[in-house]
Amino acid sequence: GSSGRCSPALAPPIGSGPRRMKPEPKPRWDNSGSVHNRRIPKYDALIDDYCPLMTSPTRLNHIMKTRGLSDEYSHIIRARFEQHRQLFDKTGRYGSRSRPEPPPGSRPATSMDGVLGDRGSPVPQGFNSRLAELAVEDSVPWSPGDDDADGGDDPGSSPRELVTADTAGAAAAAALRGGTSASLVCCPEWRESPLHRAQLCVWERGGAPDLDEEGAIAAAAEAFVASTDVSAMGAPSPAAASSFAQEERFGTIATNDAGTWGEGLQARWTCLKERIEALWFRMSIPGAVCQAIHSGPMSVISPHALHQLEKHFKELESYEASTGRLIRLWLARQSIIDRIKGTHVLGVNDVRLEGLRGDLAKLNRLSASVVRCVGVWAQQFRHLIIDTLRLPAGATVGRAVRPVFVWGGRDLVERIHSDSDFLARGDIANLGLAAVVRTDVGQAVVRHGADADGAGRAETPALVSAYAAAQRQTVAEVLHEGPPPPWYSPEVARAGIEALRRAAVSK
């Protein structure tokens, strides 16, 4: 026992322990393929969702110029640009990210059953009777007791009450049933409006903007953006003040001289009140804004109330001037379209082709500028544009209402996008009249309202159509700073990214 060896009695019997398994041979290295097939998948930052640096417009523009990408990558590049605007463009520097509203009749009709019938939402007290007075007399002195004299809000109590909640609600419900979006219903119609007729008078008197010089369109857009910048106190910028003085001679903007305002607190307060109410009617100001001013500064005569009315009046002036400039730019664009439609050429050596080429380039620049100006206008005056009281009660549930410049029942930006599509096809006959909408199987041409009368009837010379199709459309470019182009689809972009990832892994 002292030698340290185990006793024979304690040693395990031979063959009673677990057997050791022989290790399985390792699989041989696959050398059948080439080195190219066995490499690590190539990394592409363009399809990497976690690479925000590749969303920069400068980098995307550099990639488009250096990599020689095919047209299939346009959806992916636009998707990355939209990601950049969502992450870093909080102030709207790169334009509006909202798509234009589709034309009426291009979407499924909305069922309004169970939404309080066709009855509209209630309007502010005395607002309808005051609108009727302004419609007849444009501007009359009004005392706070007029509501009681007209019968208050009792429908039908006054023969001057032209607009009722029932009438407005029934019209809005009918529009929604017909497939019109809520944004088009809630925003004012500017075609054939009092402001449109006033701008037509300015146009006939020689007030049309001169856009023939080089850089005139860009300068007009910059002036519009500068004049629309209203401070927090409601005062217009110096550029807007100078434009007000220039437009004053046409009678579209009221003067602010001491003789017009009158002397004394009560005289100034009364004059401001009358002019604000006239602007309410002319600019179709939402009823909620009118009710807030009517129950606030207009309910008492005091220095503070006068200051609040002056702020509101200056804001309304800026809103009217900016809307008038947009209408003048649109009228200038329509005149260019009329010139293009009336162009007739005999051959490639016709001198009129040079004028056609200039008009097409001018139309492209003006369309891009109008889209930019509409985005600034909608962002600045959102609270003066949207009037949800025009919708029937409960119709706003689940609907995103946004400010839209409505012209002829359609979104102005949608009109420009449709025209760019027609120009790309060389379809001059439908230019400025019809609309292009996306469907489940592709695209379709929709004609709406009075525009449908002359759409697609006149024949266009083949040479004019060829020149129009060759013109580059800025609003349809991949990196256009504005609403997404009509051809862009986020679903197609996501499918393309997934396909590129699978292709990279399978190699």
C-alpha positions as CSV (number, residue, x, y, z in Angstrom):
1,G,0.0,0.0,0.0
2,S,3.0,2.4,0.5
3,S,4.1,2.1,-3.2
4,G,1.1,4.3,-4.3
5,R,-0.2,1.7,-6.8
6,C,-3.9,0.9,-7.0
7,S,-5.1,-2.2,-5.4
8,P,-6.2,-4.8,-7.9
9,A,-9.5,-5.0,-6.2
10,L,-10.2,-1.2,-6.8
11,A,-9.2,-1.2,-10.5
12,P,-12.1,-1.1,-13.0
13,P,-12.5,-4.2,-15.0
14,I,-11.2,-4.3,-18.5
15,G,-13.8,-3.5,-21.2
16,S,-16.4,-2.1,-18.8
17,G,-15.9,1.7,-19.5
18,P,-17.5,3.7,-22.4
19,R,-16.0,3.4,-25.7
20,R,-14.4,6.4,-27.5
21,M,-15.9,7.3,-30.8
22,K,-13.6,8.0,-33.7
23,P,-13.9,11.6,-34.9
24,E,-15.7,12.0,-38.2
25,P,-13.5,13.3,-41.1
26,K,-14.0,17.0,-41.8
27,P,-15.6,17.9,-45.1
28,R,-13.2,18.7,-47.8
29,W,-12.8,22.4,-49.0
30,D,-14.9,23.1,-52.0
31,N,-12.5,24.2,-54.7
32,S,-14.9,23.5,-57.6
33,G,-15.9,27.1,-58.1
34,S,-13.9,30.1,-59.2
35,V,-12.5,32.7,-56.9
36,H,-15.1,35.2,-58.1
37,N,-18.0,32.9,-56.9
38,R,-16.4,32.4,-53.4
39,R,-15.7,36.1,-52.6
40,I,-17.5,38.2,-49.9
41,P,-20.6,39.9,-51.3
42,K,-19.9,43.4,-52.7
43,Y,-21.1,46.2,-50.4
44,D,-23.2,48.9,-52.0
45,A,-24.0,51.9,-49.7
46,L,-26.8,52.9,-52.1
47,I,-29.0,50.0,-50.9
48,D,-28.0,50.2,-47.2
49,D,-30.8,51.6,-45.2
50,Y,-28.4,52.3,-42.3
51,C,-26.1,54.6,-44.3
52,P,-27.6,58.1,-44.0
53,L,-24.6,59.7,-45.7
54,M,-25.7,58.1,-49.0
55,T,-29.0,60.0,-48.8
56,S,-27.3,63.4,-49.3
57,P,-28.5,65.0,-52.6
58,T,-24.9,65.9,-53.4
59,R,-23.7,62.3,-53.1
60,L,-26.7,61.0,-55.0
61,N,-26.1,63.5,-57.8
62,H,-22.4,62.4,-57.9
63,I,-23.4,58.7,-58.1
64,M,-25.7,59.4,-61.0
65,K,-22.9,61.1,-62.9
66,T,-20.1,58.6,-62.2
67,R,-21.6,55.2,-61.9
68,G,-23.6,55.2,-65.1
69,L,-26.7,53.7,-63.5
70,S,-29.6,52.5,-65.6
71,D,-33.1,53.9,-65.4
72,E,-34.2,51.2,-63.1
73,Y,-32.1,52.8,-60.3
74,S,-34.2,56.0,-60.5
75,H,-36.7,54.7,-58.0
76,I,-34.0,53.7,-55.6
77,I,-32.2,57.1,-55.8
78,R,-35.5,58.9,-55.3
79,A,-36.3,56.7,-52.3
80,R,-32.9,57.6,-50.8
81,F,-33.6,61.3,-51.4
82,E,-37.0,61.0,-49.8
83,Q,-35.3,59.4,-46.8
84,H,-32.9,62.4,-46.5
85,R,-35.8,64.8,-46.5
86,Q,-37.6,62.8,-43.9
87,L,-34.6,62.6,-41.6
88,F,-32.8,66.0,-42.1
89,D,-35.2,68.4,-43.8
90,K,-37.4,69.5,-41.0
91,T,-37.9,73.1,-42.3
92,G,-39.0,72.1,-45.9
93,R,-35.9,73.4,-47.6
94,Y,-36.2,70.8,-50.3
95,G,-39.9,71.6,-51.0
96,S,-43.1,69.8,-50.1
97,R,-43.0,66.0,-49.6
98,S,-46.7,65.6,-50.2
99,R,-47.9,64.1,-53.4
100,P,-50.5,66.2,-55.3
101,E,-54.1,65.5,-54.8
102,P,-55.6,63.3,-57.6
103,P,-58.3,64.8,-59.8
104,P,-61.9,64.3,-58.9
105,G,-63.3,61.0,-60.2
106,S,-59.9,59.2,-60.2
107,R,-60.3,57.5,-56.8
108,P,-63.1,55.3,-55.5
109,A,-66.2,57.1,-54.3
110,T,-66.5,57.7,-50.5
111,S,-69.5,56.4,-48.7
112,M,-71.0,59.1,-46.5
113,D,-73.8,56.9,-45.1
114,G,-74.3,57.3,-41.4
115,V,-72.5,60.7,-41.2
116,L,-75.4,62.7,-40.0
117,G,-77.0,62.5,-43.5
118,D,-76.1,65.5,-45.7
119,R,-76.1,68.1,-43.0
120,G,-72.9,70.2,-42.8
121,S,-71.0,71.3,-39.8
122,P,-72.3,74.4,-37.9
123,V,-70.8,77.8,-39.0
124,P,-69.9,80.6,-36.6
125,Q,-72.7,82.8,-35.4
126,G,-73.7,85.6,-37.8
127,F,-71.0,84.5,-40.3
128,N,-73.4,83.5,-43.1
129,S,-75.4,86.7,-43.0
130,R,-72.3,88.8,-43.1
131,L,-71.0,86.9,-46.1
132,A,-74.3,87.7,-47.8
133,E,-73.9,91.4,-47.1
134,L,-70.4,91.4,-48.4
135,A,-71.5,89.6,-51.5
136,V,-74.1,92.2,-52.3
137,E,-72.4,95.4,-51.1
138,D,-68.7,94.3,-50.9
139,S,-68.2,96.3,-47.8
140,V,-70.8,98.0,-45.5
141,P,-70.5,99.3,-41.9
142,W,-71.7,96.7,-39.5
143,S,-72.6,97.0,-35.9
144,P,-72.6,94.1,-33.4
145,G,-76.4,94.2,-33.2
146,D,-76.8,93.1,-36.8
147,D,-76.8,89.4,-35.8
148,D,-80.0,89.9,-33.7
149,A,-81.6,92.0,-36.4
150,D,-80.9,89.2,-39.0
151,G,-82.3,86.6,-36.7
152,G,-79.0,85.1,-35.4
153,D,-78.2,81.7,-36.7
154,D,-81.8,80.7,-37.5
155,P,-81.7,79.3,-41.0
156,G,-83.9,81.1,-43.4
157,S,-84.6,84.0,-41.0
158,S,-83.0,86.5,-43.4
159,P,-83.4,86.8,-47.2
160,R,-79.7,87.9,-47.4
161,E,-78.4,84.6,-46.0
162,L,-77.1,83.0,-49.2
163,V,-74.8,80.4,-47.7
164,T,-76.2,77.8,-45.3
165,A,-74.7,74.9,-43.5
166,D,-77.1,72.5,-45.2
167,T,-76.2,73.7,-48.7
168,A,-72.5,73.7,-48.1
169,G,-72.6,70.3,-46.3
170,A,-74.7,68.8,-49.2
171,A,-72.2,70.0,-51.8
172,A,-69.3,68.7,-49.8
173,A,-70.9,65.3,-49.3
174,A,-71.7,65.1,-53.0
175,A,-68.1,65.9,-53.9
176,L,-66.8,63.3,-51.5
177,R,-69.2,60.7,-52.9
178,G,-67.8,61.4,-56.4
179,G,-64.3,60.6,-55.4
180,T,-63.0,64.1,-54.6
181,S,-60.4,64.2,-51.8
182,A,-61.1,66.1,-48.6
183,S,-58.2,68.5,-49.2
184,L,-59.8,69.7,-52.5
185,V,-63.1,70.2,-50.7
186,C,-61.6,72.1,-47.7
187,C,-59.5,74.6,-49.8
188,P,-60.9,77.6,-51.7
189,E,-61.4,77.5,-55.4
190,W,-59.4,80.3,-57.1
191,R,-60.6,80.0,-60.7
192,E,-63.3,82.5,-61.4
193,S,-62.8,83.9,-57.9
194,P,-63.0,87.7,-57.2
195,L,-59.2,87.7,-56.9
196,H,-58.9,85.9,-60.3
197,R,-61.1,88.4,-61.9
198,A,-59.1,91.3,-60.4
199,Q,-55.8,89.8,-61.7
200,L,-57.4,89.5,-65.2
201,C,-58.1,93.2,-65.0
202,V,-54.5,93.8,-64.1
203,W,-53.4,91.6,-67.0
204,E,-55.6,93.5,-69.5
205,R,-54.2,96.8,-68.2
206,G,-50.6,95.8,-69.1
207,G,-49.7,94.3,-65.7
208,A,-48.6,90.9,-67.1
209,P,-45.2,89.9,-65.7
210,D,-42.3,90.2,-68.1
211,L,-40.7,86.7,-68.1
212,D,-38.9,86.9,-71.5
213,E,-35.6,88.1,-70.2
214,E,-32.9,85.6,-69.0
215,G,-33.4,84.8,-65.3
216,A,-36.7,86.6,-65.0
217,I,-38.6,83.5,-64.0
218,A,-36.0,82.6,-61.3
219,A,-36.1,86.2,-60.0
220,A,-39.9,86.1,-59.9
221,A,-39.8,82.9,-57.8
222,E,-37.2,84.4,-55.4
223,A,-39.2,87.6,-55.0
224,F,-42.3,85.5,-54.2
225,V,-40.5,83.5,-51.6
226,A,-39.1,86.7,-50.0
227,S,-42.5,88.5,-50.0
228,T,-44.3,85.5,-48.5
229,D,-42.0,85.4,-45.5
230,V,-44.2,86.9,-42.8
231,S,-42.8,87.4,-39.3
232,A,-44.4,86.1,-36.2
233,M,-46.1,89.5,-35.5
234,G,-47.9,89.3,-38.8
235,A,-46.1,92.1,-40.6
236,P,-45.0,91.6,-44.2
237,S,-41.3,91.7,-45.2
238,P,-39.9,94.7,-47.0
239,A,-40.2,93.0,-50.3
240,A,-43.9,92.4,-49.7
241,A,-44.4,96.0,-48.6
242,S,-42.9,97.2,-51.9
243,S,-45.0,94.8,-53.9
244,F,-48.1,96.1,-52.1
245,A,-47.3,99.7,-53.1
246,Q,-46.8,98.5,-56.7
247,E,-50.1,96.7,-56.8
248,E,-52.0,99.5,-55.1
249,R,-52.6,101.3,-58.3
250,F,-54.6,98.4,-59.7
251,G,-57.0,98.5,-56.7
252,T,-56.2,95.1,-55.4
253,I,-54.5,96.2,-52.1
254,A,-56.0,98.7,-49.8
255,T,-53.9,101.8,-48.9
256,N,-52.7,102.5,-45.3
257,D,-52.5,106.3,-45.3
258,A,-53.7,108.2,-42.3
259,G,-56.6,109.8,-44.3
260,T,-58.0,106.4,-45.2
261,W,-57.7,105.0,-41.7
262,G,-59.1,108.0,-40.1
263,E,-58.2,109.6,-36.8
264,G,-59.0,108.3,-33.4
265,L,-59.2,104.9,-31.9
266,Q,-62.8,104.2,-32.8
267,A,-62.5,105.4,-36.4
268,R,-59.4,103.3,-37.0
269,W,-61.0,100.3,-35.3
270,T,-64.1,100.6,-37.4
271,C,-62.2,101.0,-40.7
272,L,-60.0,98.0,-40.0
273,K,-63.0,95.9,-39.1
274,E,-64.8,96.7,-42.4
275,R,-61.7,96.0,-44.5
276,I,-60.9,92.8,-42.7
277,E,-64.5,91.5,-43.3
278,A,-64.2,92.5,-46.9
279,L,-60.9,90.5,-47.2
280,W,-62.6,87.5,-45.4
281,F,-65.1,87.3,-48.2
282,R,-62.7,88.0,-51.1
283,M,-60.2,85.4,-49.8
284,S,-62.6,82.8,-48.5
285,I,-61.1,82.8,-45.1
286,P,-62.0,79.7,-42.9
287,G,-65.0,80.2,-40.6
288,A,-63.0,79.2,-37.5
289,V,-60.5,82.1,-38.1
290,C,-63.3,84.6,-38.6
291,Q,-65.1,83.5,-35.5
292,A,-61.9,83.8,-33.4
293,I,-61.3,87.3,-34.6
294,H,-65.0,88.3,-34.4
295,S,-65.2,87.1,-30.8
296,G,-61.9,88.6,-29.8
297,P,-60.5,91.9,-31.2
298,M,-63.8,92.7,-32.9
299,S,-65.8,92.4,-29.7
300,V,-64.3,95.4,-27.9
301,I,-62.8,98.7,-28.9
302,S,-59.4,99.1,-27.2
303,P,-55.7,99.8,-28.1
304,H,-54.9,96.1,-27.7
305,A,-57.8,95.1,-29.9
306,L,-56.7,97.6,-32.6
307,H,-53.2,96.2,-32.5
308,Q,-54.5,92.7,-33.0
309,L,-56.7,93.8,-35.9
310,E,-53.7,95.5,-37.6
311,K,-51.7,92.3,-37.3
312,H,-54.5,90.2,-38.8
313,F,-55.1,92.8,-41.6
314,K,-51.4,92.8,-42.6
315,E,-51.4,89.0,-42.7
316,L,-54.5,89.0,-44.9
317,E,-52.9,91.6,-47.1
318,S,-49.8,89.3,-47.5
319,Y,-52.0,86.3,-48.2
320,E,-53.9,88.2,-50.9
321,A,-50.8,89.6,-52.5
322,S,-49.1,86.1,-52.6
323,T,-52.2,84.4,-54.0
324,G,-52.4,87.2,-56.6
325,R,-48.8,86.6,-57.7
326,L,-49.4,82.9,-58.0
327,I,-52.5,83.5,-60.2
328,R,-50.4,85.9,-62.4
329,L,-47.7,83.3,-62.8
330,W,-50.3,80.7,-63.7
331,L,-51.9,83.0,-66.2
332,A,-48.4,83.6,-67.7
333,R,-47.9,79.8,-67.9
334,Q,-51.3,79.4,-69.6
335,S,-50.3,82.0,-72.2
336,I,-47.1,80.1,-73.0
337,I,-49.2,76.8,-73.4
338,D,-51.5,78.6,-75.8
339,R,-48.5,79.8,-77.9
340,I,-47.1,76.2,-78.0
341,K,-50.5,74.8,-79.1
342,G,-50.8,77.4,-81.8
343,T,-47.3,76.8,-83.3
344,H,-47.3,75.4,-86.9
345,V,-44.1,74.5,-88.6
346,L,-43.5,73.4,-92.1
347,G,-40.1,71.7,-91.8
348,V,-36.9,71.4,-89.8
349,N,-35.6,74.7,-91.3
350,D,-38.6,76.7,-90.2
351,V,-37.6,79.7,-88.1
352,R,-40.6,79.1,-85.9
353,L,-38.9,76.1,-84.4
354,E,-36.5,78.4,-82.5
355,G,-39.4,80.2,-80.9
356,L,-41.0,76.8,-80.0
357,R,-37.8,75.6,-78.4
358,G,-37.7,78.8,-76.3
359,D,-41.3,78.5,-75.3
360,L,-40.8,74.9,-74.2
361,A,-37.8,75.8,-72.1
362,K,-39.6,78.8,-70.6
363,L,-42.6,76.6,-69.8
364,N,-40.3,74.1,-68.0
365,R,-38.7,76.8,-65.9
366,L,-42.0,78.4,-65.0
367,S,-43.6,75.1,-64.1
368,A,-40.8,74.3,-61.6
369,S,-41.0,77.8,-60.2
370,V,-44.8,77.6,-59.7
371,V,-44.4,74.3,-57.9
372,R,-41.9,75.8,-55.5
373,C,-44.0,78.9,-54.9
374,V,-47.1,76.8,-54.2
375,G,-45.2,74.8,-51.6
376,V,-44.0,78.0,-49.8
377,W,-47.6,79.5,-50.1
378,A,-49.2,76.4,-48.6
379,Q,-46.6,76.2,-45.7
380,Q,-46.9,79.9,-44.8
381,F,-50.7,80.4,-45.0
382,R,-51.9,76.9,-44.0
383,H,-54.3,78.3,-41.3
384,L,-55.9,80.7,-43.8
385,I,-56.4,78.0,-46.5
386,I,-57.9,74.9,-44.9
387,D,-61.5,75.2,-43.7
388,T,-62.7,71.9,-42.3
389,L,-66.1,73.4,-41.7
390,R,-66.8,72.8,-45.4
391,L,-66.9,69.0,-44.7
392,P,-69.9,67.2,-43.4
393,A,-69.8,66.3,-39.7
394,G,-67.5,63.3,-39.1
395,A,-66.1,63.3,-42.6
396,T,-62.6,64.3,-41.4
397,V,-62.1,61.1,-39.4
398,G,-59.2,59.2,-40.9
399,R,-58.5,61.8,-43.6
400,A,-55.4,63.9,-43.8
401,V,-56.4,67.4,-45.0
402,R,-53.5,69.6,-46.3
403,P,-53.4,73.0,-48.0
404,V,-53.9,72.8,-51.7
405,F,-54.0,75.5,-54.4
406,V,-57.3,74.5,-56.2
407,W,-57.7,75.6,-59.8
408,G,-60.7,74.4,-61.7
409,G,-61.5,71.7,-59.2
410,R,-57.9,70.2,-59.4
411,D,-54.7,70.6,-57.5
412,L,-52.4,73.1,-59.3
413,V,-49.3,70.9,-58.7
414,E,-51.2,67.9,-60.1
415,R,-52.0,69.9,-63.2
416,I,-48.3,70.7,-63.7
417,H,-47.3,67.0,-63.2
418,S,-49.9,65.9,-65.7
419,D,-48.7,68.5,-68.2
420,S,-45.1,67.3,-67.8
421,D,-46.3,63.7,-68.6
422,F,-48.1,64.9,-71.7
423,L,-45.1,66.8,-72.9
424,A,-42.9,63.8,-72.4
425,R,-45.3,61.9,-74.7
426,G,-45.6,64.7,-77.2
427,D,-49.3,64.9,-76.5
428,I,-49.8,68.6,-77.0
429,A,-53.6,68.4,-77.5
430,N,-54.2,67.4,-73.8
431,L,-51.7,69.9,-72.5
432,G,-53.4,72.1,-69.8
433,L,-56.7,70.2,-70.0
434,A,-56.6,66.5,-69.1
435,A,-55.0,64.7,-66.2
436,V,-52.8,61.6,-65.9
437,V,-53.5,59.3,-63.0
438,R,-51.9,56.0,-61.8
439,T,-54.0,52.9,-62.0
440,D,-53.5,49.3,-61.0
441,V,-52.4,48.4,-64.5
442,G,-50.5,51.6,-65.4
443,Q,-51.7,55.1,-66.3
444,A,-54.9,56.6,-67.6
445,V,-56.0,59.9,-69.0
446,V,-58.9,61.6,-67.1
447,R,-60.8,64.6,-68.3
448,H,-62.7,66.6,-65.7
449,G,-65.2,69.5,-65.8
450,A,-64.9,72.4,-68.3
451,D,-61.4,71.3,-69.3
452,A,-62.8,68.2,-70.9
453,D,-64.5,70.1,-73.7
454,G,-61.4,70.8,-75.7
455,A,-59.1,68.0,-74.5
456,G,-57.7,65.8,-77.2
457,R,-59.6,67.3,-80.1
458,A,-57.0,69.3,-82.0
459,E,-54.2,67.5,-83.9
460,T,-50.6,68.5,-83.2
461,P,-48.0,68.6,-86.0
462,A,-45.6,65.7,-85.6
463,L,-42.5,68.0,-85.5
464,V,-44.0,70.0,-82.7
465,S,-44.7,66.8,-80.7
466,A,-41.2,65.6,-81.3
467,Y,-39.7,68.8,-80.0
468,A,-42.0,68.7,-76.9
469,A,-41.0,65.1,-76.1
470,A,-37.3,66.0,-76.4
471,Q,-37.6,68.8,-73.8
472,R,-36.3,68.0,-70.3
473,Q,-39.0,68.2,-67.6
474,T,-37.6,69.5,-64.3
475,V,-40.6,68.5,-62.2
476,A,-40.1,64.8,-63.4
477,E,-36.4,64.6,-62.6
478,V,-35.1,62.2,-60.0
479,L,-33.7,64.8,-57.6
480,H,-36.3,67.5,-58.1
481,E,-36.8,69.5,-54.9
482,G,-40.5,69.3,-54.6
483,P,-43.3,66.7,-54.5
484,P,-42.2,63.3,-55.8
485,P,-42.5,62.8,-59.6
486,P,-45.5,61.0,-60.9
487,W,-43.5,58.0,-62.0
488,Y,-42.0,57.4,-58.5
489,S,-43.4,54.5,-56.4
490,P,-42.0,53.6,-53.0
491,E,-43.1,50.0,-53.5
492,V,-41.1,49.7,-56.7
493,A,-38.1,51.2,-55.0
494,R,-38.3,48.7,-52.0
495,A,-38.7,45.8,-54.4
496,G,-35.7,46.9,-56.4
497,I,-33.5,47.2,-53.3
498,E,-34.5,43.7,-52.1
499,A,-33.8,42.3,-55.6
500,L,-30.3,43.9,-55.6
501,R,-29.6,42.5,-52.1
502,R,-30.6,38.9,-53.1
503,A,-28.5,39.2,-56.2
504,A,-25.4,40.3,-54.2
505,V,-25.8,37.4,-51.7
506,S,-26.4,34.7,-54.4
507,K,-23.1,35.5,-56.2
